[in-house]
Each structure stands twice: as C-alpha cells, then as structure tokens.
Amino acid sequence: MSRRHDLDHHRRSLNEIREVMNAMKTLAFMETRKLAPIIEAQQAMVNNIETVATDFLSFQEHTLPEAETDISVYLLMGTERGFCGDINQSLLNQFETSLQHIAPSNAPQSDTSQTNSSRMIVVGHKLHLLLENDRRVNAFINGASLAEEVDIVLQKVVEELVNLQSQFGALSLYGIYHHGEDGIAMNRLLPPFQALKQKRPPYSHPPVLNLSPAKFLLELSDHYLFAALNEMFYTSLMAENHRRVAQLDGAVQHLDEESEQLLRQSNALRQEEITEEIEVILLSADSLTVSGEHKKREKK
C-alpha cells in the first residue's frame, strides 16, 4: 500500500507542476496575441520610413555617411526568461558564424586596440549567462518579459549607444535577433539606409525639402533607428513567446502522459491489494468453516 501511496503522491505533484506550466503557456500565448498588432504597426512604420529614404537617396545619395567605421557594435537580443529551448545558444552560434563575414576588417587587432574593434551589447538574462566572461561584451542589459517593458529596455540600449558614440564617434550597429519562423535575422542599422543605395528613383523629380539634405537625413535616420529597434525588440519578444508556448506545450503533454502512466500503475497496485484482501477473506472463511466442522465432530 505504501508504494501505491507514493505513486499517488508523485502523481499529485506532477499535476501541480502541470497546472503551473499550463498557466505559463497560457500567459505566453496571450502575450503573442498582444504583440501581433504592435509588430504590424512597427513594420508599417519602418517600411514607410524606408520608402521615404529610397525617394530621398535616389537624388541625394552623396549625403549618406561612409559605410565603414572604426567601431562595430553588435546588439544581441536574447531572452530574459527560460523555457525557450536552445534559442539563446542558437543566436550566439549564428552570431559567431556571421561575425567572420560581416566586417572582417573590423576584427580586433589587439587586446589594447581602441580602433578597428568589435563591441557587443547583450540583452536578456539567459543570454548573459552564456557570455559572462566574454571580453567583447560592453554592456549587459536585462531584457523585456512583457510588451510594456520594451520601452525601458530600449531606453537603456540607446543610452549605451550614446555612451559608445561619445567615446568612439561614428558606429556601425548591427541588430541580431530571432525573427520567428524566418530564424535569426541580422540588420545593419548604422550607418543607416546602406541597402537602399543605387535604387531606381520611384519618381522623376526630387522631393521638395524644407530642410537641408544633410539635416533631413539626420532626422530621418533618428526616426528610422528608433522604429527599427522597436520592431526588432517586439519581434524578438514574439519569437521568444512562440518558442515558450511550444516548449511548455510539449512539457505539459509529457506530464499528462506520465501522470496517466502513474495512474495505471496505481490502479494495478490497487487491484493487487483488493485481490490480496479477497484472498485473506476467503482464507479466513475457510479457516472458520474448518474450525466449525471440527467442533461439530468433537460434540458428537
């Protein structure tokens, strides 16, 4: 009986864990529903800015800054919480592979060199743990667990970029993040609009500006950087929650299967106990019958 009670206790513990995980899965799913319209709006904003930039640069390409800079900064967007599988390790692996092809001329020349070097800004506690001793990391920033926390994280990232820019001047900034089913994406954010060079003009006449071309490009770049970073952070958080839903769903199914197996084992043990009880009752009945017959013979 004690073994059956142990199985029942273990099954109750599994059911409690299952309820907690199922609640976490529900919360992650609700977060994906909340993020979907936000991401759609952010993508539309980025697309609109790129459309304006394409029109402008078709006639003012000479205003673009130089593509190569002394400092390359890589913004790695990992996860703040767990239950996401290998999402952080895969991000890091992809980054290390891509680093050799992004800007090999910017690789560190020596440990003391302040130019031609690479810096990393790492977002997300779980990614922090994989890079704690990496000398390339310039800052660790806690990531967002909810959509409402993205603004706080973004502000800290911008502050760090401003600090780096004040130290080293112009930066090359790359955003590396999970893009859902498309896998890991890597976008170059600074200098901006490099991919829009030499595109065919959408219009035959240049746009009419109220600012000088240099001033217009500077302000447009600020808007673009802000919108692109928002899109990346929200998209990364969406991918994190999608992965969490999948991981927790698999865990809940596994716990359900294990709980059913324990229930079958417990029922089997209970049947054995009932059989043993019946056997004891039958043996007791036989013993009473034999004793009664023996007493009858003695009376005769």
N, C-alpha and C positions, 0 to 999 in steps of 0.2 A: 504493500500500500504506500510505503514511503516513496518508492520510485515513481509511482503514479502521481503522487502529490508534487514531487519535484518537477515532473513534466508539466503538470498544470500550472505550477508557479512560473516555470520558464515560458510557457505559452502566454500567460498573462503579461509577463514582462515584454515579450515580443509585440504583443498587441498595443501596449502603451507606447513603445518605440514607434510602431507603425502609425499610430494616431499623430504623434509629433511630426514624423516625416511627411505624412499626408497633408498636415496643416502647412508645413513649409512649402510643399509642392503647390498647394492652392495659392499661397501668397505670391510665389514666384510667377505663377500663371497670371494672377491678377496684375502683377507688375508689367508683364508683357502687353497686356491689353491697354494699360495706361500709357505705355511708351509708344505704341504704334502710331497714334495721331501726332505725337510730338516729333517723332523721327520724320514722318511725312512732311510736316511743316518745315523742319530744318533742312531737309533735302531740297525742297522747293526754293528756299531762301538761297542756298548755295548755288543751285542751278541758275537762279535769276542773276546773282552776282557774277557768275562766270559768263553768262550771256552778255552782260554789260561790259565786262572786261574784254571779251572777244571783240566786240564792236569797237571799243576804245583802242585796243592794241593793234587792230588792223591798220590804224592810221598813226599810232603813236608808239610803235614798238621800241623806239630808241629810249623811251622813258623807263623801261624795265631795268632793274639793278642787275649787276653781274650775278651769274648763276653760282659761281664758286665763291666760297667764303672760307675764312680761316678756321672757323669752329662749326662742327656739325653736331646738332643736338637731336637725340632720338627720344621721343616721348612714347614710352611703352605703357599701354593701358591694359593692366591685368585685372584680377578680381579682388574684391575686398573680402568676400566670404568664400567658404568651401562648397562642397557637394557639386563641383563643376567638372569632375574628371581631370583630365590632363590639359585643360585649357591654358593654364599658365605655362606649363612646360613646353607645349607646342608653340606658343607665342615666342618664347625665348629661343627655341630651336630655329624657328623661321627667321627670327631677327639675326641670329649668329650666321645663318646661311646667307641671308641677303646682305649683311654688312660688308661682305667681300666684294659685292657688285654695285653697291650704292655709290660710294665715293672712295675708292681705294687711295686716291691722292690725299684724303683727309685722315688716313690712319695715323695713330700716334708714332712719332719718330723716336721719342724717348720718354722716360717717365717724368722728366722735368720740363718737357716742352710745353709751352703755353699756346703755340700755334699749330695748325695742321693736326688738331686732336679731336677726339670724339667725346661727347658728354651724353649722359643718359639721365632722364627724369622718369622715375618709375612710379606708377600709380597703382595702388592696390596692395593690401597687406599680404595676400597669398603669393603675389609675385615678389614682394620684398624678401620673403623667406628664401627664395631661390637666388637672390642677388646680394645678400647681406655683406659679403666680403669682396664684392666686385669694385675695383678702384675706379672704374669708368662712371659709376653712379654719382651724379652730382646732388640728387635730392630724392628722398623717399616721401611720397605723399599718399595719405590714406584715400582710398577710393570711395565711390558712392555705392551705397546699398539700395537707395531709393532714388527715383527720378528727382525728388525735391532736393537731394543733396548734390546734384551735379553742379549747380551754380557755385557752391562753396569750394568744391574741388577745382573747378575751372579757375576760380579767383586765385587759388594757391599756385596753380600751374603758371598763370600769367605773371604773378609776382616773381616766380623763379626765372621765367624767361626775361623779364625786365632786368633782374639782377645779373644774369649772364650777359645780356646785351650791354649793360653799363660797364661790365668788366672787359668784354672782348670785342664789342662793336657788332657788326652785321653777323647774323647767324644763318646757318642752313638748318631748318627744322623739318623733321620727318615724324609723322604720326603713325604708329604701328598698333593695330588693334584687331580684334575679332569682328568679322563682318558677317556673322550668321552662317548661312549655307555657302556663302562665297569664300569661306575660310578666312585667312589672315590678310588684311589689307595694309598697304603702306603708302601713305600720301605725303607728297612734299608740299609743305605749307609756306615755307620761307626759303629763298625769295619767292614771292607769290607768282602765280599765273605762268610758270615756265612752260607748261604743257600747251599753252594757248598761242605760243609763238608761231608766226608764219601761217596762221589760218586764213582762209579766204575771207575777205570782208563781207559781212552779211548785208551791208548797204553800200551804195555807190558814193555817198557823201559822208564826210567825217561828222561825228556828233558835235553839237554846239555845247560848249562848256562855259560855265560861269566861274570856273577856277582855272588856274594854270594847269597844264597837263601833269606836271610833277606833283602838285598839291592834290589834284583829283586822284591820281594813282595811289598816293599815300593814304588818303582817307578810304578809298575803296579797298585797299589792302587790309586796313584795320577791320573793316566790316567783314571782309572775307575770312580773316583769321578767326574772328570771334564766332562766325556762323559755322565754319568748318570744324573748329574744336568742339562746339556744341553737338554737331552731327556725329562726330566720332565718339564722344563720350556716351551719348544716348544709344548709339548703335552698339557700342561695346557692352553697355549695361543690358541691352536687349539680348545680345548673344549669350551673355552670362546667365540670364534668367531662363532662356530657352534650354541651355545645357543643364541648368539645375533642375528644371522640370523633367527632362529626360532621365537624368541620373536618379532623382528621387522616385520617379515612377517605376523605374526598374527595381529600386530598393524596396519599395512598397510591395510590388509583385513578389519579390523574393521572400519577404517576411510573411506574406499571405500563404505562400506555398509551404514555408517551414512551419507556420502555425497549423496548417491543415495536417501536415505530417505528424506533428506532435499530438494533435487531437486524435488521429488514427491510432497512434501508439498508446495514448492514454485510454482510449476505448477498448483496445485489445487487452491491456492490462486489467481494466475493469471487468471485462468478460472472464478473464482468467480468475480474478478474485471471486466473481459470482459462482463460477464453476467449482472453485475450491470450497466456497461456503455451502453449496448444494451437496458436494461430496461429504463434507463434515456432518451436515444434517442427516444425510442418508446413512452414514456410518453410525451416527448416534441413534437413529431409528432402529437400525439392525441390532445394535447393542441392546436397546431396550426390549426388542422382541425376543432376543435370545435369553435375556435375563428373566423375562416374564414366563417363558416356556420352562425354564429351569426351576422356577419357584413352583409352578404347577405340578411338575414331576415330584418335587420334594413333598408337597402336600399329599399326593396320592400314596 
